[in-house]
C-alpha cells in the first residue's frame, strides 16, 4: 500500500504535543511521525519516541583499530630493519608508546567524525515535506501514513490547532 506524507504546522508547542497525543489515539504509532522544530526542545517533549544511537561505539572501534595499526607499524618496522646498538633491545618501548598514543587518538577521532555523520543520517537526499515557517519558530509534525488515512490525519491536525496542513502530491 502506498503511503503519503502529511505536515501539520503549529504555532505553539502545546498544540504540537496535543497533535502527537491525538495521533496516537487515532491509531498512528510513534514511528509514523516526526517533530520538526528550529528551537531546541528536550527529547521526548512532544511524546515522540526518543531515538537510540550508537555513537559511543565508533570512537572505541576507531581507537582499537588505531592502536592495533600503530603497534603493527612500529613493531614491524623495528623488526624488519633491526638496529642493534650497544646491547639495547630491538623494540624501543618509549618511541612505540608515543606513536601508539597518536595512532589511537587518530583512529578515535576519525571514527567519531564518521559516526557523527552516520548517526545524523547525512547526506539526506529526500527530506520530505517542509515549511520555511519552521525556522521562524513554528513547529511541524510530519506524518507518514497510508493513502486511505490521509483525511483522518488532516482532521487530527486541524482539530489540534494546526495553522496549516500540507499534503504530499
Backbone torsions as a table, in degrees:
resi	resn	phi	psi	omega
1	UNK	NA	134.4	-178.9
2	UNK	-73.2	151.8	178.7
3	UNK	-126.1	152.2	177.9
4	UNK	-126.1	164.3	179.6
5	UNK	-109.6	137.8	177.7
6	UNK	-123.1	133.6	-178.2
7	UNK	-120.5	120.4	175.1
8	UNK	-102.7	131.7	-179.5
9	UNK	-105.4	124.3	-177.3
10	UNK	-120.3	144.5	-178.8
11	UNK	-82.2	-34.0	-177.5
12	UNK	-119.9	158.2	178.4
13	UNK	-68.7	-31.9	179.1
14	UNK	-63.5	-42.0	178.4
15	UNK	-64.4	-40.0	179.3
16	UNK	-66.4	-40.7	177.9
17	UNK	-65.5	-38.6	176.6
18	UNK	-62.8	-40.5	179.3
19	UNK	-63.8	-42.0	179.5
20	UNK	-66.1	-37.3	176.6
21	UNK	-64.4	-43.2	-179.6
22	UNK	-69.3	-31.2	175.6
23	UNK	-63.9	-40.7	177.7
24	UNK	-64.3	-40.8	179.1
25	UNK	-65.6	-30.5	-179.3
26	UNK	-80.0	-2.9	176.0
27	UNK	102.4	6.2	176.4
28	UNK	-87.3	143.4	-179.8
29	UNK	-91.1	166.2	-179.3
30	UNK	-66.0	-21.3	178.2
31	UNK	-78.3	-13.8	-176.7
32	UNK	-81.8	-21.6	-175.9
33	UNK	-125.0	160.7	-179.2
34	UNK	-140.0	135.7	179.5
35	UNK	-94.0	125.8	-179.8
36	UNK	-111.3	125.6	-179.7
37	UNK	-150.2	149.6	176.9
38	UNK	-90.5	-12.7	-179.5
39	UNK	-102.6	148.2	-179.8
40	UNK	-77.9	123.4	173.5
41	UNK	-120.1	150.4	177.5
42	UNK	-61.6	149.8	178.9
43	UNK	-62.1	132.8	-179.7
44	UNK	85.2	6.0	-178.0
45	UNK	-64.6	-26.7	-178.9
46	UNK	-103.8	11.7	-179.5
47	UNK	82.8	7.0	179.7
48	UNK	-78.5	163.0	-180.0
49	UNK	-71.9	134.4	179.2
50	UNK	-76.9	122.8	-177.0
51	UNK	-70.8	142.7	176.7
52	UNK	-93.3	139.2	179.6
53	UNK	-128.1	161.6	179.1
54	UNK	-123.5	30.6	-176.0
55	UNK	-62.9	-32.1	-178.4
56	UNK	-63.7	-23.5	-176.9
57	UNK	-77.1	-29.1	-176.4
58	UNK	-62.4	-49.2	179.5
59	UNK	-63.6	-36.2	178.8
60	UNK	-64.1	-44.1	178.5
61	UNK	-63.4	-45.6	179.3
62	UNK	-62.3	-39.8	179.0
63	UNK	-65.5	-40.7	179.5
64	UNK	-65.0	-42.7	178.7
65	UNK	-66.7	-44.3	179.0
66	UNK	-62.0	-41.3	178.0
67	UNK	-62.4	-46.3	-178.9
68	UNK	-63.3	-45.8	-179.9
69	UNK	-64.3	-41.6	-179.5
70	UNK	-63.8	-42.5	178.2
71	UNK	-63.8	-44.5	-179.5
72	UNK	-63.9	-40.9	-178.8
73	UNK	-68.1	-48.4	-177.2
74	UNK	-68.4	-46.0	-179.7
75	UNK	-68.9	-41.0	179.9
76	UNK	-62.4	-40.3	179.4
77	UNK	-65.7	-44.0	-177.5
78	UNK	-70.6	-31.3	178.2
79	UNK	-77.9	-36.3	-179.8
80	UNK	-69.4	-36.7	-179.2
81	UNK	-124.6	74.2	-176.0
82	UNK	-70.1	135.9	173.3
83	UNK	-118.9	99.5	-179.3
84	UNK	-86.9	115.9	-179.5
85	UNK	-128.8	113.1	172.9
86	UNK	58.5	31.9	176.5
87	UNK	79.3	8.1	177.9
88	UNK	-74.9	157.0	179.8
89	UNK	-67.4	153.4	-179.1
90	UNK	-68.6	-42.8	178.7
91	UNK	-85.4	110.0	179.6
92	UNK	-89.0	110.0	-173.3
93	UNK	-67.5	-46.1	-177.7
94	UNK	-57.8	-46.5	176.0
95	UNK	-65.8	-33.8	177.9
96	UNK	-65.0	-36.4	-179.4
97	UNK	-64.5	-40.5	180.0
98	UNK	-65.1	-48.8	-179.1
99	UNK	-66.2	-36.6	177.9
100	UNK	-64.8	-41.9	177.6
101	UNK	-61.4	-47.0	-179.2
102	UNK	-64.2	-40.6	178.0
103	UNK	-65.3	-39.0	178.1
104	UNK	-63.7	-46.1	179.6
105	UNK	-65.0	-41.9	179.5
106	UNK	-62.1	-44.7	178.1
107	UNK	-62.6	-42.8	180.0
108	UNK	-65.2	-41.2	-178.7
109	UNK	-68.4	-45.0	-179.6
110	UNK	-63.2	-43.6	-179.8
111	UNK	-70.9	-27.7	174.7
112	UNK	-66.2	-42.9	177.8
113	UNK	-62.8	-45.3	177.3
114	UNK	-62.1	-39.6	178.9
115	UNK	-64.4	-40.6	178.1
116	UNK	-63.8	-43.0	178.5
117	UNK	-64.4	-43.2	-179.2
118	UNK	-66.2	-47.8	-178.2
119	UNK	-70.4	-23.0	176.3
120	UNK	-82.5	-4.3	-179.6
121	UNK	56.9	48.7	178.0
122	UNK	-105.1	150.1	-11.4
123	UNK	-74.6	153.4	-179.3
124	UNK	-112.7	97.0	-174.8
125	UNK	-69.7	-31.5	179.9
126	UNK	-119.3	113.6	-177.8
127	UNK	-97.0	-15.4	-179.8
128	UNK	85.1	-160.5	-179.5
129	UNK	-70.3	144.8	178.9
130	UNK	-153.7	153.2	177.1
131	UNK	-132.6	136.6	-177.3
132	UNK	-67.7	-17.3	178.2
133	UNK	-67.3	-18.1	178.8
134	UNK	-63.3	-36.1	178.2
135	UNK	-75.5	-11.9	-179.9
136	UNK	-96.9	6.3	176.4
137	UNK	117.0	-10.8	177.0
138	UNK	-75.1	164.7	179.6
139	UNK	-120.0	131.6	179.3
140	UNK	-108.7	141.3	173.1
141	UNK	-119.1	110.2	-178.9
142	UNK	-97.1	122.4	-176.8
143	UNK	-118.4	131.7	174.1
144	UNK	-104.6	117.6	-174.7
145	UNK	-140.0	160.7	177.0
146	UNK	-63.8	157.5	-178.3
147	UNK	-56.2	-36.9	-175.9
148	UNK	-77.3	-7.6	-179.8
149	UNK	-110.0	7.7	-178.5
150	UNK	-62.8	-43.0	-179.2
151	UNK	-65.4	-37.2	177.7
152	UNK	-64.8	-41.0	178.4
153	UNK	-65.7	-41.4	177.6
154	UNK	-59.5	-44.0	179.9
155	UNK	-63.9	-42.1	178.4
156	UNK	-62.0	-43.8	179.9
157	UNK	-63.5	-45.7	-178.1
158	UNK	-66.7	-38.2	178.2
159	UNK	-70.3	-22.0	-179.9
160	UNK	-87.9	-0.1	176.4
161	UNK	97.0	29.0	179.8
162	UNK	-69.3	135.9	175.5
163	UNK	-70.8	-36.6	-177.3
164	UNK	-154.1	149.9	176.6
165	UNK	-130.0	125.9	-179.8
166	UNK	-112.0	146.0	178.8
167	UNK	-117.9	148.1	174.4
168	UNK	-75.3	136.2	-179.4
169	UNK	-78.8	NA	NA
